[in-house]
């Protein structure tokens, strides 16, 4: 508030917050859809230009998921060659056999992460016949279930390659109820031994 000659004049300051990641769960909550504003979010971070943005999500099986999406140039730096985002038209692609889809169009980089897959109803499913996707790189760090996704070449500009990294950290609630980390500790196939025994 500003007081001037006995009059009170309110001063309003409007802050505009730009959301760089729009998120939603599709396919009945089994798949996370991330739409990242690649061009708007491309800026200087420490030693290189890149996109690096996080978002916190609520999910039905875990209280909260912290997701960080990063797109880096390789090699990185501060030169004009990497000052701008990579080509914004990236054809739909998949990462390995895990069913992770991504594409870029009109400045938006879209990713689909299939957290759960259908396996039919049985007593060992997480819920409704779904289980955590066994082809994803699940691991446990400091008591939290984590998922790290990486593709080292999602786009190419001259000699510069662009790398995608997505890190998901699952914050499971206390108390009973199905959570991803509890299921993975019991039934994960065993590619990552830190998660426990085989089925």
N, C-alpha and C positions, 0 to 999 in steps of 0.2 A: 504494500500500500504506500502511496505517496501523499503526504500532507502538505498543501501549499495554500497560503492565505486563507486558512480556515476551511478550505474545501478538501474533501477526501476523494482522491481520484484513484480508482482501482487500476492496477496494471496486470494484464493477463499475459502469461508467457505460454505459448503453445508449443509442445514438443511433438515432433512427428517421428514415430518409431517405424522403421522400414523392416518388415519381416522378409528375411531372405530365404527361408525354408517353409513351404507349406506342406503339411503332413496329414495323412489319413490312413486308416486301416481298411483294406478291401478284402474281398473273398471271405466274408464272414469273420473278419478279424485275423485271418491267417497271414496276410501279406501286408507289409508296411510300404506305403507309397510316399516317396519324398520328391517334391518339386522344388528345385533350387534355382534361385535367380543368379545364374552364373555371371552374367555381365555386370549386374549391379553389385555383386559381392566381391568382384575381383579387385583386390587392393594389396598394398604393401603389408606384409606380416613378417616382422623381424628381418630376415635376410633375403626374402624373395617375394615377388608378386604371386598371389594365389587366392583361391577361395578356401576359407576355413571357417565354418559356422556350426554352431551347436543348437539343439532344440531339445526340450524336455517334454516327454509324452506320457499320457496315462494309458494303461492297457489292461485288459480284463484279467490276465494271468499274473501280472506283476504290477506292483504299485506304481512304478515309474520306470521309464527307459530314457536314458540320456544318450542322444545320438549326435555324433560329430561327423560332418561331411567335409572332406578336403579334396581339392584338385590342385596339384602342383605341376609346374614345368620342370622337366629334367633335361639339361641342367637348369637350375634356378638362378636367380640373380635380380639385379635392378636395371638391366639394360632395356632399351626400347623393344627388343625382340620378345620380351616376356611381359611387357607392361600391360598388354591387353589380354583378355580372356581368349582361350583357344577357339577354333572354329565352332560356331554355334549350331551347325547342322551335323549331328553325329547319328549315323544310321542305328536303328535298334540293334543291340548286341546283347550277348549273354556272357556271364563269367563262368567258365568251366561247365560242370554238370549240376551246379547248385541251383539253377533256375533263377539267378539274379539277373534282372533285365535293366538296361539303361539306354537312354537316348537323349538327344538334345535338339531342340527346335525353338526358333524365335526367342533365343535368350534364356530359355528354361532348360535345365538339366534334370531329367527325371530318372528315378531309381525305384525299382520294386524289389523288396527283400522278403522272400517267402520264409518267415519264421517257422511256420507249421506246415505239415503236409498231412494228408488223409491216409490212414492206415486201416480203416475199418474199426468198428467198435470192439474193444476188448478191455479187460480189466487193467491193462498196463498202459493204456493211452492217457494222455494228459487230460483231455476232456473231449467229449463228443467224437471220439474216434480219431483225434488229431495227435500228432507227436512232433517234437522239435525236428526240423529238417536235418537229418544226419549228415548231409553233404556240406553243411556250413562249418566254418572253423570255430566251433565253440571252445572256450577255455575259461578257467576260473582264476580270478585274480583278487586277492584280499577278500575272499569270501563272497565275491560277486560274479555272476555269470556274464561273460563278455563275448562279443562277436566282432571279429576284425575282417573286413572285406577289402581286397586290394586288386586293382588291375593296373599294371604298369604302363599300359599304352591304350588310352581311350581315344586319343587324337594325336595328330602329327602335323606340325607346321615347320617346314624346312628340316633342320636337324634337331628340333626341339620336340620331345615326347611329353605327353601330359598324363599324369598318374592320378588315379582315383583311389581314395582311402575312405572307408566308412567304419567308424567305431561305435558299437552299441554296448552300453553298460546297463544291465538289468538290476534294478533295486527291488528285491523281493520283499513283500510285507512280512511282518512277524506274525506268528500264529498259524493255524491250520489253513488249508486251502491249496489248490494246485498252483505251483510255481515252476517256471522253467528250470531253475537250478536244481530243485529237488528231483525232478524227473531225470535230468542229465546225469546227476550223481548216481542214480540207480541203474539207468538203462542205456547210457551212451555207448555206442558200439565199441569204443576203446581206441580210436585213432589218437586221441589225446588222453593219456593215462591219468592226468591230474583230475579228470572228472569221474574216476572210479571204475567199477567193474563192468564187464561185458554183460549183455543180456544172456 
